[in-house]
Amino acid sequence: MNRPYNFFMTPKRKWQIFSPLGLVLVGLGLSLTDHAAYLKSQGEPWFWLGTLGLTVVNSGLAFFADGVKNRVVYELRQQQD
């Protein structure tokens, strides 16, 4: 297959970057959300921290899913060669 190929961001490299980044973001987002729940239980302002935490969780899931997609593309290209 003759496709334009970006040498610097190959599917393998994207997988190696996006999957761990996604896992870190999911953990960070869950920690922020948990801290917001703690603040809520203490009667402190919590809404914006909780919103940020949920946004970071969703971003982490998106990065991880993109990493998995690039892993599949990498393996399919390996089979074709």
C-alpha positions in Angstrom: 0.0 0.0 0.0 1.3 3.4 -1.0 0.0 5.8 1.5 1.5 9.1 2.7 3.4 8.2 5.7 4.4 10.5 8.5 7.8 9.4 9.6 7.8 11.1 13.0 4.4 10.0 14.2 4.0 6.5 13.1 1.1 4.4 14.5 3.6 2.6 16.8 4.9 5.9 18.2 1.4 7.3 18.7 0.5 4.1 20.5 3.6 4.4 22.7 2.7 8.0 23.6 -1.1 8.1 23.7 -1.8 5.0 25.7 0.3 5.8 28.8 -0.8 9.4 28.6 -4.4 8.3 28.6 -3.9 6.1 31.6 -2.2 9.0 33.5 -5.0 11.4 32.6 -7.7 8.9 33.7 -5.9 8.5 37.1 -5.5 12.3 37.5 -9.2 12.9 36.6 -10.4 10.3 39.1 -8.2 11.8 41.8 -9.6 15.3 41.1 -13.1 14.0 41.1 -12.6 12.2 44.3 -11.1 15.3 45.9 -14.1 17.3 44.7 -16.4 14.7 46.4 -14.4 15.2 49.6 -14.7 19.0 49.4 -18.5 18.6 48.8 -18.8 16.4 52.0 -17.0 19.1 53.9 -19.3 21.9 52.6 -16.6 23.6 50.6 -16.8 24.7 47.0 -16.4 21.7 44.7 -18.3 22.2 41.4 -15.5 23.4 39.2 -12.9 20.9 40.5 -15.4 18.1 39.9 -16.1 19.4 36.4 -12.4 19.6 35.7 -11.9 16.0 37.0 -14.6 14.6 34.8 -13.3 16.4 31.8 -9.8 15.0 32.4 -11.2 11.5 32.8 -13.0 11.8 29.5 -9.8 13.2 27.8 -7.8 10.3 29.2 -10.3 7.8 27.8 -10.1 9.4 24.4 -6.3 9.4 24.4 -6.2 5.7 25.5 -8.8 4.7 22.8 -6.7 6.5 20.2 -3.6 4.6 21.4 -5.4 1.3 21.1 -6.6 2.3 17.6 -3.0 3.0 16.6 -1.8 -0.3 18.1 -4.3 -2.1 15.8 -3.1 -0.1 12.8 0.5 -0.9 13.7 -0.2 -4.6 14.0 -2.2 -4.7 10.7 0.7 -3.0 8.9 3.1 -5.5 10.4 1.1 -8.4 9.0 1.0 -6.8 5.6 4.7 -6.5 5.3 
